[in-house]
Amino acid sequence: MLPMLRQERDLVVIEKPHGRLKKYDVALYRRGEAYVLHRVIKVCADCYLIRGDNTYASETVPDEAVIGVLAGFRRKGKEYSVTQQSYRCYVRFWTLIYPLRALYFRLRRFAVRAARRTGILPVIKKVLGKGGKG
């Protein structure tokens, strides 16, 4: 759930869901052996369309896979609730700009692949001051 939540740094408060989740709720669910915390982007008849804040692929999660819902979190000693106006503004903004973030990600990936195919990626990295492999 980056950038909102940072793994092993922030403490999350999860509650048992009371009824069905709503759009923008953050669901805790189980995927295989892993527990996942992602945002509901669409509520369907018997499932949810869910996506992480920093991912570009959505997945369908059935109602029965949802274990809990985010109620709040703590970062650097300060507590945040999902009912706070600042949190709700963040959520709306972050989901609103998703199409722009997804487009940027696709264009960047295309540019890197093209640079790699033409052999100019090392030159670009040198000019931009980025070392390592591409």
C-alpha positions as CSV (number, residue, x, y, z in Angstrom):
1,M,0.0,0.0,0.0
2,L,2.9,2.3,-0.7
3,P,3.0,5.3,-0.6
4,M,0.3,5.5,2.1
5,L,1.6,2.6,4.2
6,R,5.2,1.5,4.7
7,Q,5.8,-2.1,5.5
8,E,7.5,-2.7,8.8
9,R,7.4,1.0,9.7
10,D,3.7,1.8,10.1
11,L,1.2,0.1,12.4
12,V,-2.2,-0.6,10.9
13,V,-5.5,-1.0,12.8
14,I,-7.7,-3.6,11.2
15,E,-11.4,-4.2,12.1
16,K,-13.8,-7.0,11.3
17,P,-15.9,-5.7,8.4
18,H,-19.5,-4.8,9.3
19,G,-21.4,-5.7,6.2
20,R,-20.0,-5.2,2.7
21,L,-17.0,-3.0,2.0
22,K,-17.4,0.3,0.1
23,K,-15.4,1.8,-2.6
24,Y,-12.1,3.2,-1.3
25,D,-12.0,0.9,1.8
26,V,-8.7,-0.9,2.3
27,A,-9.4,-4.7,2.6
28,L,-7.2,-7.3,4.3
29,Y,-7.6,-10.6,2.5
30,R,-5.8,-13.8,2.0
31,R,-4.2,-14.7,-1.3
32,G,-2.7,-18.2,-1.1
33,E,-0.4,-18.1,2.0
34,A,0.0,-14.4,1.9
35,Y,-2.1,-11.6,3.6
36,V,-2.7,-8.6,1.3
37,L,-3.9,-5.1,2.1
38,H,-5.3,-3.4,-1.0
39,R,-7.9,-0.7,-1.8
40,V,-11.4,-1.5,-3.1
41,I,-11.8,0.3,-6.4
42,K,-15.2,-1.3,-7.4
43,V,-17.9,-3.1,-5.5
44,C,-19.5,-5.9,-7.5
45,A,-22.4,-8.2,-6.6
46,D,-20.4,-10.9,-4.8
47,C,-16.8,-9.7,-5.0
48,Y,-14.6,-6.7,-5.1
49,L,-12.2,-5.3,-7.7
50,I,-9.1,-4.5,-5.7
51,R,-5.8,-2.8,-6.5
52,G,-2.8,-1.6,-4.4
53,D,-2.1,2.1,-4.3
54,N,1.2,1.6,-6.1
55,T,0.3,-1.2,-8.5
56,Y,-1.2,-1.2,-11.9
57,A,-3.0,-4.5,-12.0
58,S,-6.4,-5.1,-10.4
59,E,-7.7,-8.4,-9.0
60,T,-11.1,-9.8,-8.2
61,V,-11.5,-10.8,-4.6
62,P,-14.6,-12.8,-3.4
63,D,-16.5,-11.6,-0.3
64,E,-15.5,-14.6,1.7
65,A,-11.7,-13.9,1.2
66,V,-12.0,-10.6,3.0
67,I,-10.8,-10.9,6.6
68,G,-10.8,-7.2,7.7
69,V,-10.9,-3.6,6.8
70,L,-8.4,-0.8,7.6
71,A,-9.7,1.5,10.4
72,G,-6.6,3.6,10.8
73,F,-2.8,3.5,11.0
74,R,0.0,5.0,13.0
75,R,3.1,6.6,11.5
76,K,5.9,8.1,13.5
77,G,3.8,8.2,16.7
78,K,0.9,10.0,15.0
79,E,-2.4,8.2,14.5
80,Y,-4.6,8.5,11.4
81,S,-8.2,7.4,11.0
82,V,-9.9,6.5,7.8
83,T,-12.6,8.9,8.8
84,Q,-10.3,12.0,8.8
85,Q,-10.8,14.5,6.1
86,S,-7.1,14.6,5.2
87,Y,-7.1,10.8,4.7
88,R,-10.3,10.9,2.6
89,C,-8.8,13.7,0.4
90,Y,-5.6,11.7,-0.1
91,V,-7.6,8.6,-1.2
92,R,-9.7,10.6,-3.6
93,F,-6.7,12.3,-5.1
94,W,-4.6,9.2,-5.4
95,T,-7.4,7.2,-7.1
96,L,-8.3,10.2,-9.3
97,I,-4.7,10.4,-10.7
98,Y,-4.4,6.7,-11.3
99,P,-4.9,7.0,-15.1
100,L,-2.0,9.5,-15.3
101,R,0.2,7.3,-13.1
102,A,-0.6,4.3,-15.2
103,L,0.2,6.1,-18.4
104,Y,3.5,7.4,-17.0
105,F,4.5,3.9,-16.0
106,R,3.7,2.5,-19.4
107,L,5.5,5.3,-21.3
108,R,8.5,4.9,-19.0
109,R,8.6,1.2,-19.5
110,F,8.3,1.6,-23.3
111,A,11.1,4.2,-23.3
112,V,13.5,2.0,-21.3
113,R,12.8,-1.0,-23.6
114,A,13.4,1.1,-26.7
115,A,16.6,2.5,-25.2
116,R,17.8,-1.0,-24.3
117,R,17.0,-2.3,-27.8
118,T,18.9,0.5,-29.5
119,G,21.8,0.2,-27.2
120,I,21.6,3.8,-25.8
121,L,20.4,2.9,-22.3
122,P,24.0,3.0,-20.8
123,V,24.5,6.4,-22.4
124,I,21.3,7.8,-21.0
125,K,22.1,6.4,-17.6
126,K,25.5,8.0,-17.7
127,V,24.1,11.4,-18.7
128,L,21.4,11.2,-16.0
129,G,24.0,10.0,-13.5
130,K,22.3,6.6,-12.8
131,G,24.7,3.7,-12.5
132,G,24.0,0.0,-12.3
133,K,22.1,-2.3,-14.7
134,G,18.9,-1.4,-16.5
